[in-house]
C-alpha cells in the first residue's frame, strides 16, 4: 500500500514564515521538511511557525528533523513555534516529551500574535 507523501507550503509574513506540513513525516520525507526550513533560514527568516493541523503521522525521524531545525534557529537567535497539533501527532510529541521544548498554539494566528 502506498501512503500519500508529505506536502509543505511556506508563506512569508512580516513576523515569521508559516510552514504548513501535511500528510506523513517519516524517514523518507523528513529531509524534505529540513530542506524547506533551511531554505527559509537562508532567505533570512528568524522565526518559523510550523502548522501541523494537516499532518497525519510523524515518525522518530520526523521528530529528529524538528529538533535539528529548532537547534539551527536557536543558534541564529531565532525560534520555532508549533501550532495545530492534534491526534496521533500530538500524542507522539507528548509521549516523547518533545512538546515541552516548543511553544504550542491552537493555530497560526495565535502563534503570530505572540511574536
C-alpha positions in Angstrom: 0.0 0.0 0.0 1.3 3.4 -1.0 0.9 6.2 1.5 0.4 9.8 0.4 3.6 11.8 0.7 4.2 14.9 2.7 3.3 18.3 1.3 4.9 21.6 2.5 3.7 25.1 1.9 5.6 28.1 3.1 4.1 31.6 3.5 6.4 34.5 4.3 4.8 37.0 6.6 6.1 40.1 8.3 6.8 38.5 11.7 7.6 34.9 10.6 7.4 32.3 7.9 4.5 29.9 8.3 5.4 26.4 7.3 2.3 24.2 6.8 3.1 20.5 6.8 0.5 17.9 5.5 0.5 14.2 5.2 3.1 11.9 6.7 6.5 12.8 8.0 8.8 9.8 8.2 12.4 8.9 7.3 11.7 9.3 3.6 10.0 12.7 3.8 11.7 14.3 6.9 14.7 15.6 4.9 12.2 17.5 2.7 10.9 19.3 5.8 14.5 20.1 6.9 15.4 21.5 3.4 12.3 23.7 3.3 13.1 25.1 6.7 16.8 25.6 5.8 15.7 27.5 2.6 13.6 29.8 4.9 16.6 30.4 7.1 18.8 31.1 4.1 16.2 33.6 3.0 16.5 35.5 6.2 13.7 34.0 8.4 14.4 34.0 12.1 11.1 32.7 13.2 9.1 29.7 11.9 5.5 29.0 12.8 5.0 25.3 11.8 1.3 24.5 11.2 0.8 20.8 11.9 -3.0 20.8 11.6 -2.8 18.7 8.4 0.0 16.4 9.5 -1.5 12.9 10.0 1.7 10.9 11.0 5.1 11.6 12.4 8.0 9.1 13.0 11.1 9.4 15.1 12.9 10.7 12.0 10.3 13.5 11.8 10.8 14.4 15.4 14.6 14.5 14.8 14.0 17.0 12.0 12.1 19.3 14.3 14.9 19.2 16.8 17.6 19.9 14.1 15.7 22.8 12.7 15.0 24.2 16.1 18.7 24.0 17.0 19.7 25.8 13.8 17.2 28.5 14.6 18.3 28.9 18.2 21.9 29.2 17.0 20.8 32.2 14.9 18.8 33.7 17.7 15.5 32.6 16.2 12.8 30.2 17.3 10.2 27.7 16.1 6.6 27.8 17.2 4.2 24.9 16.6 0.5 25.1 16.1 -2.4 22.9 15.2 -1.0 19.7 16.8 -3.7 17.1 17.1 -4.4 13.4 17.2 -1.5 10.9 16.7 1.0 13.7 16.0 0.2 15.4 19.4 0.4 12.0 21.1 3.8 11.4 19.7 5.1 14.8 20.6 3.6 14.5 24.2 4.7 10.9 24.7 8.4 11.7 23.8 8.1 14.9 25.9 9.4 16.9 22.8 6.3 19.1 23.0 7.7 20.6 26.2 10.6 22.1 24.1 8.3 24.2 21.9 5.7 26.8 22.4 2.5 25.4 21.0 -0.6 27.2 19.8 -4.1 26.4 18.5 -3.4 27.9 15.1 -1.0 30.2 13.2 -2.9 33.3 14.1 -2.4 32.8 17.8 1.3 31.9 17.3 1.9 35.0 15.2 0.1 37.2 17.7 2.5 36.0 20.4 5.6 37.1 18.4 
